[in-house]
Amino acid sequence: MQRAINFHGHSCSGLAIGVLASKYILENGNDFSIDEELVAVVETDSCGVDAIQVLIGTTFGKGNLIHLDYGKNVYNFFNRINEKAIRISLKDHVFWNKDLTKEERTALILDSNPEEIFNITKIEFDPPEKAQIHNSILCDNCGDSTMSTRIKVFREKNLCIPCYQEKIKG
């Protein structure tokens, strides 16, 4: 938990959820991801994702952390070495007891078996593609270097997404 706190900045129940999910993944046939051996597809942007990044080694920069903005405490893991995949979703009861303090809730999560806190299911092995490195192109409007796959062409000009959105608005 301390490594996750050092990365995230504070202790909280959301971070504890990520710590417990990470613990389960590491204790069930997965190693820290040095490159893209393990991929996490997370369906939330909550605190738990920080724990997953630091404890499992899945990061945006390496391309093995994918964020789907669904607002669900769901974490999907794909192991490219053994070709196994697992889905971990938070059970509702974790937050039912409103009488617990934040510290008590965090401790309760950390002291629990993952199966008590999560629905854990094997899923089809269908990981996202490995991260791609693309050339950059200068935006003709602002001059920022932009990944070529993100450039939008508008009136024969190469535009980054913010400049493109500005141009089509008005």
CNS distance restraints for C-alpha pairs under 8 A (distance, minus, plus):
assign (resid   1 and name CA) (resid   5 and name CA) 6.17 0.50 0.50
assign (resid   1 and name CA) (resid  16 and name CA) 7.26 0.50 0.50
assign (resid   1 and name CA) (resid  19 and name CA) 6.39 0.50 0.50
assign (resid   2 and name CA) (resid   6 and name CA) 6.07 0.50 0.50
assign (resid   3 and name CA) (resid   7 and name CA) 6.36 0.50 0.50
assign (resid   3 and name CA) (resid  54 and name CA) 7.29 0.50 0.50
assign (resid   3 and name CA) (resid  55 and name CA) 7.55 0.50 0.50
assign (resid   4 and name CA) (resid   8 and name CA) 5.92 0.50 0.50
assign (resid   4 and name CA) (resid  15 and name CA) 7.30 0.50 0.50
assign (resid   4 and name CA) (resid  19 and name CA) 7.35 0.50 0.50
assign (resid   4 and name CA) (resid  50 and name CA) 6.94 0.50 0.50
assign (resid   4 and name CA) (resid  51 and name CA) 4.94 0.50 0.50
assign (resid   4 and name CA) (resid  54 and name CA) 6.29 0.50 0.50
assign (resid   4 and name CA) (resid  55 and name CA) 7.02 0.50 0.50
assign (resid   5 and name CA) (resid   9 and name CA) 5.32 0.50 0.50
assign (resid   5 and name CA) (resid  10 and name CA) 5.13 0.50 0.50
assign (resid   5 and name CA) (resid  11 and name CA) 5.62 0.50 0.50
assign (resid   5 and name CA) (resid  15 and name CA) 7.74 0.50 0.50
assign (resid   5 and name CA) (resid  51 and name CA) 7.98 0.50 0.50
assign (resid   6 and name CA) (resid  10 and name CA) 7.29 0.50 0.50
assign (resid   7 and name CA) (resid  50 and name CA) 7.22 0.50 0.50
assign (resid   7 and name CA) (resid  51 and name CA) 7.84 0.50 0.50
assign (resid   7 and name CA) (resid  54 and name CA) 7.06 0.50 0.50
assign (resid   8 and name CA) (resid  15 and name CA) 7.92 0.50 0.50
assign (resid   8 and name CA) (resid  47 and name CA) 7.54 0.50 0.50
assign (resid   8 and name CA) (resid  50 and name CA) 6.08 0.50 0.50
assign (resid   8 and name CA) (resid  51 and name CA) 7.45 0.50 0.50
assign (resid  11 and name CA) (resid  15 and name CA) 6.56 0.50 0.50
assign (resid  11 and name CA) (resid  16 and name CA) 7.65 0.50 0.50
assign (resid  11 and name CA) (resid 106 and name CA) 7.90 0.50 0.50
assign (resid  12 and name CA) (resid  16 and name CA) 6.37 0.50 0.50
assign (resid  12 and name CA) (resid  47 and name CA) 8.00 0.50 0.50
assign (resid  12 and name CA) (resid 102 and name CA) 6.78 0.50 0.50
assign (resid  12 and name CA) (resid 103 and name CA) 7.22 0.50 0.50
assign (resid  12 and name CA) (resid 106 and name CA) 5.96 0.50 0.50
assign (resid  13 and name CA) (resid  17 and name CA) 6.27 0.50 0.50
assign (resid  13 and name CA) (resid 102 and name CA) 6.72 0.50 0.50
assign (resid  13 and name CA) (resid 103 and name CA) 7.65 0.50 0.50
assign (resid  13 and name CA) (resid 105 and name CA) 6.13 0.50 0.50
assign (resid  13 and name CA) (resid 106 and name CA) 4.28 0.50 0.50
assign (resid  13 and name CA) (resid 109 and name CA) 7.17 0.50 0.50
assign (resid  14 and name CA) (resid  18 and name CA) 6.71 0.50 0.50
assign (resid  14 and name CA) (resid  46 and name CA) 6.70 0.50 0.50
assign (resid  14 and name CA) (resid  47 and name CA) 4.99 0.50 0.50
assign (resid  14 and name CA) (resid  48 and name CA) 5.07 0.50 0.50
assign (resid  14 and name CA) (resid 106 and name CA) 7.89 0.50 0.50
assign (resid  15 and name CA) (resid  19 and name CA) 6.25 0.50 0.50
assign (resid  15 and name CA) (resid  47 and name CA) 4.95 0.50 0.50
assign (resid  15 and name CA) (resid  48 and name CA) 4.29 0.50 0.50
assign (resid  15 and name CA) (resid  49 and name CA) 7.59 0.50 0.50
assign (resid  15 and name CA) (resid  50 and name CA) 7.12 0.50 0.50
assign (resid  15 and name CA) (resid  51 and name CA) 5.99 0.50 0.50
assign (resid  16 and name CA) (resid  20 and name CA) 6.09 0.50 0.50
assign (resid  16 and name CA) (resid  48 and name CA) 6.73 0.50 0.50
assign (resid  16 and name CA) (resid  51 and name CA) 7.84 0.50 0.50
assign (resid  16 and name CA) (resid 106 and name CA) 5.89 0.50 0.50
assign (resid  16 and name CA) (resid 109 and name CA) 6.27 0.50 0.50
assign (resid  16 and name CA) (resid 110 and name CA) 5.97 0.50 0.50
assign (resid  17 and name CA) (resid  21 and name CA) 6.18 0.50 0.50
assign (resid  17 and name CA) (resid  48 and name CA) 5.56 0.50 0.50
assign (resid  17 and name CA) (resid 109 and name CA) 6.65 0.50 0.50
assign (resid  17 and name CA) (resid 110 and name CA) 7.65 0.50 0.50
assign (resid  18 and name CA) (resid  22 and name CA) 5.98 0.50 0.50
assign (resid  18 and name CA) (resid  47 and name CA) 7.35 0.50 0.50
assign (resid  18 and name CA) (resid  48 and name CA) 3.73 0.50 0.50
assign (resid  18 and name CA) (resid  49 and name CA) 6.02 0.50 0.50
assign (resid  18 and name CA) (resid  50 and name CA) 7.31 0.50 0.50
assign (resid  18 and name CA) (resid  51 and name CA) 5.03 0.50 0.50
assign (resid  18 and name CA) (resid  52 and name CA) 5.61 0.50 0.50
assign (resid  19 and name CA) (resid  23 and name CA) 6.06 0.50 0.50
assign (resid  19 and name CA) (resid  48 and name CA) 6.97 0.50 0.50
assign (resid  19 and name CA) (resid  51 and name CA) 5.46 0.50 0.50
assign (resid  19 and name CA) (resid  52 and name CA) 6.78 0.50 0.50
assign (resid  19 and name CA) (resid  55 and name CA) 7.47 0.50 0.50
assign (resid  19 and name CA) (resid 110 and name CA) 7.62 0.50 0.50
assign (resid  20 and name CA) (resid  24 and name CA) 6.26 0.50 0.50
assign (resid  20 and name CA) (resid 109 and name CA) 7.38 0.50 0.50
assign (resid  20 and name CA) (resid 110 and name CA) 6.28 0.50 0.50
assign (resid  20 and name CA) (resid 114 and name CA) 6.34 0.50 0.50
assign (resid  21 and name CA) (resid  25 and name CA) 6.32 0.50 0.50
assign (resid  21 and name CA) (resid  52 and name CA) 7.62 0.50 0.50
assign (resid  21 and name CA) (resid  88 and name CA) 7.27 0.50 0.50
assign (resid  21 and name CA) (resid 114 and name CA) 6.91 0.50 0.50
assign (resid  22 and name CA) (resid  26 and name CA) 6.12 0.50 0.50
assign (resid  22 and name CA) (resid  51 and name CA) 7.34 0.50 0.50
assign (resid  22 and name CA) (resid  52 and name CA) 5.73 0.50 0.50
assign (resid  22 and name CA) (resid  55 and name CA) 6.44 0.50 0.50
assign (resid  22 and name CA) (resid  56 and name CA) 6.30 0.50 0.50
assign (resid  23 and name CA) (resid  27 and name CA) 6.05 0.50 0.50
assign (resid  24 and name CA) (resid  28 and name CA) 6.16 0.50 0.50
assign (resid  24 and name CA) (resid 114 and name CA) 6.48 0.50 0.50
assign (resid  25 and name CA) (resid  29 and name CA) 7.13 0.50 0.50
assign (resid  25 and name CA) (resid  30 and name CA) 5.95 0.50 0.50
assign (resid  26 and name CA) (resid  30 and name CA) 4.95 0.50 0.50
assign (resid  26 and name CA) (resid  31 and name CA) 5.73 0.50 0.50
assign (resid  26 and name CA) (resid  32 and name CA) 7.27 0.50 0.50
assign (resid  26 and name CA) (resid  56 and name CA) 7.41 0.50 0.50
assign (resid  30 and name CA) (resid  38 and name CA) 7.65 0.50 0.50
assign (resid  30 and name CA) (resid  79 and name CA) 7.19 0.50 0.50
assign (resid  31 and name CA) (resid  38 and name CA) 7.95 0.50 0.50
assign (resid  31 and name CA) (resid  56 and name CA) 7.34 0.50 0.50
assign (resid  32 and name CA) (resid  38 and name CA) 7.84 0.50 0.50
assign (resid  32 and name CA) (resid  55 and name CA) 7.19 0.50 0.50
assign (resid  32 and name CA) (resid  56 and name CA) 4.73 0.50 0.50
assign (resid  32 and name CA) (resid  57 and name CA) 5.54 0.50 0.50
assign (resid  33 and name CA) (resid  37 and name CA) 5.66 0.50 0.50
assign (resid  33 and name CA) (resid  38 and name CA) 5.51 0.50 0.50
assign (resid  33 and name CA) (resid  56 and name CA) 6.05 0.50 0.50
assign (resid  33 and name CA) (resid  57 and name CA) 4.78 0.50 0.50
assign (resid  33 and name CA) (resid  58 and name CA) 6.28 0.50 0.50
assign (resid  34 and name CA) (resid  57 and name CA) 6.52 0.50 0.50
assign (resid  35 and name CA) (resid  62 and name CA) 6.81 0.50 0.50
assign (resid  35 and name CA) (resid  64 and name CA) 7.96 0.50 0.50
assign (resid  36 and name CA) (resid  58 and name CA) 7.62 0.50 0.50
assign (resid  36 and name CA) (resid  62 and name CA) 6.99 0.50 0.50
assign (resid  36 and name CA) (resid  63 and name CA) 7.31 0.50 0.50
assign (resid  36 and name CA) (resid  64 and name CA) 5.52 0.50 0.50
assign (resid  36 and name CA) (resid  80 and name CA) 7.80 0.50 0.50
assign (resid  36 and name CA) (resid 130 and name CA) 7.23 0.50 0.50
assign (resid  37 and name CA) (resid  79 and name CA) 5.95 0.50 0.50
assign (resid  37 and name CA) (resid  80 and name CA) 5.17 0.50 0.50
assign (resid  37 and name CA) (resid  81 and name CA) 6.20 0.50 0.50
assign (resid  38 and name CA) (resid  58 and name CA) 6.96 0.50 0.50
assign (resid  38 and name CA) (resid  64 and name CA) 6.84 0.50 0.50
assign (resid  38 and name CA) (resid  77 and name CA) 6.86 0.50 0.50
assign (resid  38 and name CA) (resid  78 and name CA) 5.64 0.50 0.50
assign (resid  38 and name CA) (resid  79 and name CA) 4.58 0.50 0.50
assign (resid  38 and name CA) (resid  80 and name CA) 6.09 0.50 0.50
assign (resid  38 and name CA) (resid  81 and name CA) 7.97 0.50 0.50
assign (resid  39 and name CA) (resid  58 and name CA) 6.27 0.50 0.50
assign (resid  39 and name CA) (resid  64 and name CA) 4.54 0.50 0.50
assign (resid  39 and name CA) (resid  65 and name CA) 5.95 0.50 0.50
assign (resid  39 and name CA) (resid  66 and name CA) 7.79 0.50 0.50
assign (resid  39 and name CA) (resid  77 and name CA) 5.58 0.50 0.50
assign (resid  39 and name CA) (resid  78 and name CA) 5.06 0.50 0.50
assign (resid  39 and name CA) (resid  79 and name CA) 6.52 0.50 0.50
assign (resid  39 and name CA) (resid  80 and name CA) 7.81 0.50 0.50
assign (resid  39 and name CA) (resid 127 and name CA) 7.27 0.50 0.50
assign (resid  39 and name CA) (resid 128 and name CA) 7.98 0.50 0.50
assign (resid  40 and name CA) (resid  58 and name CA) 6.29 0.50 0.50
assign (resid  40 and name CA) (resid  64 and name CA) 6.17 0.50 0.50
assign (resid  40 and name CA) (resid  65 and name CA) 4.92 0.50 0.50
assign (resid  40 and name CA) (resid  66 and name CA) 6.26 0.50 0.50
assign (resid  40 and name CA) (resid  75 and name CA) 6.72 0.50 0.50
assign (resid  40 and name CA) (resid  76 and name CA) 5.59 0.50 0.50
assign (resid  40 and name CA) (resid  77 and name CA) 4.60 0.50 0.50
assign (resid  40 and name CA) (resid  78 and name CA) 6.54 0.50 0.50
assign (resid  41 and name CA) (resid  65 and name CA) 5.89 0.50 0.50
assign (resid  41 and name CA) (resid  66 and name CA) 4.63 0.50 0.50
assign (resid  41 and name CA) (resid  67 and name CA) 5.96 0.50 0.50
assign (resid  41 and name CA) (resid  68 and name CA) 7.11 0.50 0.50
assign (resid  41 and name CA) (resid  75 and name CA) 6.01 0.50 0.50
assign (resid  41 and name CA) (resid  76 and name CA) 4.99 0.50 0.50
assign (resid  41 and name CA) (resid  77 and name CA) 6.36 0.50 0.50
assign (resid  42 and name CA) (resid  49 and name CA) 7.37 0.50 0.50
assign (resid  42 and name CA) (resid  65 and name CA) 7.39 0.50 0.50
assign (resid  42 and name CA) (resid  66 and name CA) 6.19 0.50 0.50
assign (resid  42 and name CA) (resid  67 and name CA) 5.12 0.50 0.50
assign (resid  42 and name CA) (resid  68 and name CA) 6.05 0.50 0.50
assign (resid  42 and name CA) (resid  73 and name CA) 7.88 0.50 0.50
assign (resid  42 and name CA) (resid  74 and name CA) 6.05 0.50 0.50
assign (resid  42 and name CA) (resid  75 and name CA) 4.58 0.50 0.50
assign (resid  42 and name CA) (resid  76 and name CA) 6.15 0.50 0.50
assign (resid  43 and name CA) (resid  67 and name CA) 6.04 0.50 0.50
assign (resid  43 and name CA) (resid  68 and name CA) 4.67 0.50 0.50
assign (resid  43 and name CA) (resid  69 and name CA) 5.65 0.50 0.50
assign (resid  43 and name CA) (resid  70 and name CA) 5.20 0.50 0.50
assign (resid  43 and name CA) (resid  71 and name CA) 6.12 0.50 0.50
assign (resid  43 and name CA) (resid  72 and name CA) 5.38 0.50 0.50
assign (resid  43 and name CA) (resid  73 and name CA) 6.36 0.50 0.50
assign (resid  43 and name CA) (resid  74 and name CA) 5.31 0.50 0.50
assign (resid  43 and name CA) (resid  75 and name CA) 6.34 0.50 0.50
assign (resid  44 and name CA) (resid  49 and name CA) 7.61 0.50 0.50
assign (resid  44 and name CA) (resid  67 and name CA) 6.90 0.50 0.50
assign (resid  44 and name CA) (resid  68 and name CA) 6.66 0.50 0.50
assign (resid  44 and name CA) (resid  69 and name CA) 5.75 0.50 0.50
assign (resid  44 and name CA) (resid  70 and name CA) 6.09 0.50 0.50
assign (resid  44 and name CA) (resid  71 and name CA) 4.78 0.50 0.50
assign (resid  44 and name CA) (resid  72 and name CA) 5.35 0.50 0.50
assign (resid  44 and name CA) (resid  73 and name CA) 5.79 0.50 0.50
assign (resid  44 and name CA) (resid  74 and name CA) 6.92 0.50 0.50
assign (resid  45 and name CA) (resid  49 and name CA) 6.51 0.50 0.50
assign (resid  45 and name CA) (resid  67 and name CA) 7.26 0.50 0.50
assign (resid  45 and name CA) (resid  69 and name CA) 7.08 0.50 0.50
assign (resid  45 and name CA) (resid  71 and name CA) 7.27 0.50 0.50
assign (resid  46 and name CA) (resid  50 and name CA) 7.95 0.50 0.50
assign (resid  46 and name CA) (resid  73 and name CA) 7.86 0.50 0.50
assign (resid  47 and name CA) (resid  51 and name CA) 7.28 0.50 0.50
assign (resid  48 and name CA) (resid  52 and name CA) 6.47 0.50 0.50
assign (resid  49 and name CA) (resid  53 and name CA) 6.22 0.50 0.50
assign (resid  50 and name CA) (resid  54 and name CA) 6.40 0.50 0.50
assign (resid  51 and name CA) (resid  55 and name CA) 5.80 0.50 0.50
assign (resid  51 and name CA) (resid  56 and name CA) 7.94 0.50 0.50
assign (resid  52 and name CA) (resid  56 and name CA) 5.42 0.50 0.50
assign (resid  52 and name CA) (resid  57 and name CA) 7.14 0.50 0.50
assign (resid  52 and name CA) (resid  58 and name CA) 6.83 0.50 0.50
assign (resid  53 and name CA) (resid  57 and name CA) 5.12 0.50 0.50
assign (resid  53 and name CA) (resid  58 and name CA) 4.89 0.50 0.50
assign (resid  53 and name CA) (resid  59 and name CA) 5.40 0.50 0.50
assign (resid  53 and name CA) (resid  65 and name CA) 7.79 0.50 0.50
assign (resid  54 and name CA) (resid  58 and name CA) 7.51 0.50 0.50
assign (resid  58 and name CA) (resid  62 and name CA) 7.28 0.50 0.50
assign (resid  58 and name CA) (resid  63 and name CA) 7.79 0.50 0.50
assign (resid  58 and name CA) (resid  64 and name CA) 5.19 0.50 0.50
assign (resid  58 and name CA) (resid  65 and name CA) 5.14 0.50 0.50
assign (resid  59 and name CA) (resid  63 and name CA) 6.33 0.50 0.50
assign (resid  59 and name CA) (resid  64 and name CA) 5.71 0.50 0.50
assign (resid  59 and name CA) (resid  65 and name CA) 4.83 0.50 0.50
assign (resid  60 and name CA) (resid  64 and name CA) 6.34 0.50 0.50
assign (resid  60 and name CA) (resid  65 and name CA) 5.02 0.50 0.50
assign (resid  60 and name CA) (resid  66 and name CA) 6.89 0.50 0.50
assign (resid  62 and name CA) (resid 131 and name CA) 7.14 0.50 0.50
assign (resid  63 and name CA) (resid 130 and name CA) 7.05 0.50 0.50
assign (resid  63 and name CA) (resid 131 and name CA) 4.96 0.50 0.50
assign (resid  64 and name CA) (resid 130 and name CA) 7.54 0.50 0.50
assign (resid  64 and name CA) (resid 131 and name CA) 7.33 0.50 0.50
assign (resid  73 and name CA) (resid  89 and name CA) 5.78 0.50 0.50
assign (resid  73 and name CA) (resid  90 and name CA) 5.63 0.50 0.50
assign (resid  74 and name CA) (resid  87 and name CA) 7.07 0.50 0.50
assign (resid  74 and name CA) (resid  88 and name CA) 5.66 0.50 0.50
assign (resid  74 and name CA) (resid  89 and name CA) 4.30 0.50 0.50
assign (resid  74 and name CA) (resid  90 and name CA) 6.59 0.50 0.50
assign (resid  75 and name CA) (resid  87 and name CA) 5.83 0.50 0.50
assign (resid  75 and name CA) (resid  88 and name CA) 5.12 0.50 0.50
assign (resid  75 and name CA) (resid  89 and name CA) 6.36 0.50 0.50
assign (resid  76 and name CA) (resid  85 and name CA) 7.22 0.50 0.50
assign (resid  76 and name CA) (resid  86 and name CA) 5.74 0.50 0.50
assign (resid  76 and name CA) (resid  87 and name CA) 4.41 0.50 0.50
assign (resid  76 and name CA) (resid  88 and name CA) 6.24 0.50 0.50
assign (resid  77 and name CA) (resid  85 and name CA) 5.49 0.50 0.50
assign (resid  77 and name CA) (resid  86 and name CA) 5.34 0.50 0.50
assign (resid  77 and name CA) (resid  87 and name CA) 6.46 0.50 0.50
assign (resid  78 and name CA) (resid  83 and name CA) 7.02 0.50 0.50
assign (resid  78 and name CA) (resid  84 and name CA) 6.07 0.50 0.50
assign (resid  78 and name CA) (resid  85 and name CA) 4.43 0.50 0.50
assign (resid  78 and name CA) (resid  86 and name CA) 6.77 0.50 0.50
assign (resid  78 and name CA) (resid 125 and name CA) 6.62 0.50 0.50
assign (resid  78 and name CA) (resid 126 and name CA) 7.60 0.50 0.50
assign (resid  78 and name CA) (resid 127 and name CA) 5.81 0.50 0.50
assign (resid  79 and name CA) (resid  83 and name CA) 5.33 0.50 0.50
assign (resid  79 and name CA) (resid  84 and name CA) 5.42 0.50 0.50
assign (resid  79 and name CA) (resid  85 and name CA) 6.18 0.50 0.50
assign (resid  80 and name CA) (resid  84 and name CA) 7.32 0.50 0.50
assign (resid  80 and name CA) (resid 127 and name CA) 7.82 0.50 0.50
assign (resid  83 and name CA) (resid 125 and name CA) 6.08 0.50 0.50
assign (resid  84 and name CA) (resid 122 and name CA) 7.81 0.50 0.50
assign (resid  84 and name CA) (resid 123 and name CA) 7.92 0.50 0.50
assign (resid  84 and name CA) (resid 124 and name CA) 7.70 0.50 0.50
assign (resid  84 and name CA) (resid 125 and name CA) 5.71 0.50 0.50
assign (resid  85 and name CA) (resid 122 and name CA) 5.91 0.50 0.50
assign (resid  85 and name CA) (resid 123 and name CA) 5.41 0.50 0.50
assign (resid  85 and name CA) (resid 124 and name CA) 6.30 0.50 0.50
assign (resid  85 and name CA) (resid 125 and name CA) 5.19 0.50 0.50
assign (resid  85 and name CA) (resid 126 and name CA) 7.92 0.50 0.50
assign (resid  86 and name CA) (resid 120 and name CA) 7.00 0.50 0.50
assign (resid  86 and name CA) (resid 121 and name CA) 5.68 0.50 0.50
assign (resid  86 and name CA) (resid 122 and name CA) 4.43 0.50 0.50
assign (resid  86 and name CA) (resid 123 and name CA) 5.33 0.50 0.50
assign (resid  87 and name CA) (resid 119 and name CA) 7.90 0.50 0.50
assign (resid  87 and name CA) (resid 120 and name CA) 5.77 0.50 0.50
assign (resid  87 and name CA) (resid 121 and name CA) 5.26 0.50 0.50
assign (resid  87 and name CA) (resid 122 and name CA) 6.21 0.50 0.50
assign (resid  87 and name CA) (resid 123 and name CA) 6.38 0.50 0.50
assign (resid  88 and name CA) (resid 118 and name CA) 6.07 0.50 0.50
assign (resid  88 and name CA) (resid 119 and name CA) 5.75 0.50 0.50
assign (resid  88 and name CA) (resid 120 and name CA) 4.70 0.50 0.50
assign (resid  88 and name CA) (resid 121 and name CA) 6.68 0.50 0.50
assign (resid  89 and name CA) (resid 118 and name CA) 5.31 0.50 0.50
assign (resid  89 and name CA) (resid 119 and name CA) 5.15 0.50 0.50
assign (resid  89 and name CA) (resid 120 and name CA) 6.63 0.50 0.50
assign (resid  90 and name CA) (resid  94 and name CA) 7.70 0.50 0.50
assign (resid  90 and name CA) (resid 117 and name CA) 6.11 0.50 0.50
assign (resid  90 and name CA) (resid 118 and name CA) 4.54 0.50 0.50
assign (resid  90 and name CA) (resid 119 and name CA) 6.29 0.50 0.50
assign (resid  91 and name CA) (resid 117 and name CA) 5.65 0.50 0.50
assign (resid  91 and name CA) (resid 118 and name CA) 5.21 0.50 0.50
assign (resid  91 and name CA) (resid 119 and name CA) 6.26 0.50 0.50
assign (resid  92 and name CA) (resid  96 and name CA) 7.10 0.50 0.50
assign (resid  93 and name CA) (resid  97 and name CA) 7.75 0.50 0.50
assign (resid  93 and name CA) (resid 117 and name CA) 7.90 0.50 0.50
assign (resid  94 and name CA) (resid 109 and name CA) 7.69 0.50 0.50
assign (resid  94 and name CA) (resid 117 and name CA) 6.43 0.50 0.50
assign (resid  95 and name CA) (resid 105 and name CA) 7.91 0.50 0.50
assign (resid 100 and name CA) (resid 104 and name CA) 5.62 0.50 0.50
assign (resid 100 and name CA) (resid 105 and name CA) 5.86 0.50 0.50
assign (resid 101 and name CA) (resid 105 and name CA) 6.16 0.50 0.50
assign (resid 102 and name CA) (resid 106 and name CA) 6.14 0.50 0.50
assign (resid 103 and name CA) (resid 107 and name CA) 6.17 0.50 0.50
assign (resid 104 and name CA) (resid 108 and name CA) 6.00 0.50 0.50
assign (resid 105 and name CA) (resid 109 and name CA) 6.27 0.50 0.50
assign (resid 106 and name CA) (resid 110 and name CA) 6.29 0.50 0.50
assign (resid 107 and name CA) (resid 111 and name CA) 5.99 0.50 0.50
assign (resid 108 and name CA) (resid 112 and name CA) 6.19 0.50 0.50
assign (resid 109 and name CA) (resid 117 and name CA) 7.17 0.50 0.50
assign (resid 112 and name CA) (resid 116 and name CA) 6.44 0.50 0.50
assign (resid 112 and name CA) (resid 117 and name CA) 6.97 0.50 0.50
assign (resid 113 and name CA) (resid 117 and name CA) 6.97 0.50 0.50
assign (resid 114 and name CA) (resid 118 and name CA) 5.76 0.50 0.50
assign (resid 115 and name CA) (resid 119 and name CA) 6.53 0.50 0.50
assign (resid 115 and name CA) (resid 120 and name CA) 6.88 0.50 0.50
assign (resid 134 and name CA) (resid 147 and name CA) 6.16 0.50 0.50
assign (resid 134 and name CA) (resid 148 and name CA) 6.28 0.50 0.50
assign (resid 134 and name CA) (resid 149 and name CA) 7.16 0.50 0.50
assign (resid 135 and name CA) (resid 147 and name CA) 6.00 0.50 0.50
assign (resid 135 and name CA) (resid 148 and name CA) 5.65 0.50 0.50
assign (resid 136 and name CA) (resid 145 and name CA) 5.80 0.50 0.50
assign (resid 136 and name CA) (resid 146 and name CA) 5.04 0.50 0.50
assign (resid 136 and name CA) (resid 147 and name CA) 4.36 0.50 0.50
assign (resid 136 and name CA) (resid 148 and name CA) 5.08 0.50 0.50
assign (resid 137 and name CA) (resid 145 and name CA) 5.51 0.50 0.50
assign (resid 137 and name CA) (resid 146 and name CA) 5.25 0.50 0.50
assign (resid 137 and name CA) (resid 147 and name CA) 6.31 0.50 0.50
assign (resid 137 and name CA) (resid 148 and name CA) 5.64 0.50 0.50
assign (resid 137 and name CA) (resid 151 and name CA) 7.54 0.50 0.50
assign (resid 137 and name CA) (resid 158 and name CA) 7.88 0.50 0.50
assign (resid 138 and name CA) (resid 143 and name CA) 5.28 0.50 0.50
assign (resid 138 and name CA) (resid 144 and name CA) 5.44 0.50 0.50
assign (resid 138 and name CA) (resid 145 and name CA) 4.45 0.50 0.50
assign (resid 138 and name CA) (resid 146 and name CA) 5.96 0.50 0.50
assign (resid 138 and name CA) (resid 158 and name CA) 7.53 0.50 0.50
assign (resid 138 and name CA) (resid 159 and name CA) 7.97 0.50 0.50
assign (resid 139 and name CA) (resid 143 and name CA) 4.72 0.50 0.50
assign (resid 139 and name CA) (resid 144 and name CA) 5.43 0.50 0.50
assign (resid 139 and name CA) (resid 145 and name CA) 6.39 0.50 0.50
assign (resid 139 and name CA) (resid 146 and name CA) 6.64 0.50 0.50
assign (resid 139 and name CA) (resid 151 and name CA) 7.62 0.50 0.50
assign (resid 139 and name CA) (resid 158 and name CA) 5.53 0.50 0.50
assign (resid 139 and name CA) (resid 159 and name CA) 4.70 0.50 0.50
assign (resid 139 and name CA) (resid 160 and name CA) 5.48 0.50 0.50
assign (resid 140 and name CA) (resid 157 and name CA) 6.04 0.50 0.50
assign (resid 140 and name CA) (resid 158 and name CA) 5.47 0.50 0.50
assign (resid 140 and name CA) (resid 159 and name CA) 5.84 0.50 0.50
assign (resid 141 and name CA) (resid 158 and name CA) 7.92 0.50 0.50
assign (resid 141 and name CA) (resid 159 and name CA) 6.39 0.50 0.50
assign (resid 141 and name CA) (resid 163 and name CA) 6.74 0.50 0.50
assign (resid 142 and name CA) (resid 163 and name CA) 7.32 0.50 0.50
assign (resid 144 and name CA) (resid 160 and name CA) 7.68 0.50 0.50
assign (resid 146 and name CA) (resid 150 and name CA) 6.82 0.50 0.50
assign (resid 146 and name CA) (resid 151 and name CA) 6.70 0.50 0.50
assign (resid 146 and name CA) (resid 160 and name CA) 6.26 0.50 0.50
assign (resid 147 and name CA) (resid 151 and name CA) 6.77 0.50 0.50
assign (resid 150 and name CA) (resid 160 and name CA) 6.69 0.50 0.50
assign (resid 150 and name CA) (resid 161 and name CA) 6.81 0.50 0.50
assign (resid 151 and name CA) (resid 158 and name CA) 6.05 0.50 0.50
assign (resid 151 and name CA) (resid 159 and name CA) 5.51 0.50 0.50
assign (resid 151 and name CA) (resid 160 and name CA) 5.07 0.50 0.50
assign (resid 151 and name CA) (resid 161 and name CA) 6.61 0.50 0.50
assign (resid 152 and name CA) (resid 158 and name CA) 5.83 0.50 0.50
assign (resid 152 and name CA) (resid 159 and name CA) 5.15 0.50 0.50
assign (resid 152 and name CA) (resid 160 and name CA) 6.23 0.50 0.50
assign (resid 152 and name CA) (resid 161 and name CA) 6.56 0.50 0.50
assign (resid 152 and name CA) (resid 164 and name CA) 6.46 0.50 0.50
assign (resid 153 and name CA) (resid 157 and name CA) 5.38 0.50 0.50
assign (resid 153 and name CA) (resid 158 and name CA) 4.78 0.50 0.50
assign (resid 153 and name CA) (resid 159 and name CA) 6.03 0.50 0.50
assign (resid 153 and name CA) (resid 164 and name CA) 7.93 0.50 0.50
assign (resid 154 and name CA) (resid 158 and name CA) 6.69 0.50 0.50
assign (resid 154 and name CA) (resid 159 and name CA) 6.97 0.50 0.50
assign (resid 154 and name CA) (resid 164 and name CA) 6.99 0.50 0.50
assign (resid 159 and name CA) (resid 163 and name CA) 5.81 0.50 0.50
assign (resid 159 and name CA) (resid 164 and name CA) 5.44 0.50 0.50
assign (resid 160 and name CA) (resid 164 and name CA) 6.02 0.50 0.50
assign (resid 161 and name CA) (resid 165 and name CA) 6.06 0.50 0.50
assign (resid 162 and name CA) (resid 166 and name CA) 6.19 0.50 0.50
assign (resid 163 and name CA) (resid 167 and name CA) 6.17 0.50 0.50
assign (resid 164 and name CA) (resid 168 and name CA) 6.27 0.50 0.50
assign (resid 165 and name CA) (resid 169 and name CA) 6.27 0.50 0.50
assign (resid 166 and name CA) (resid 170 and name CA) 6.58 0.50 0.50
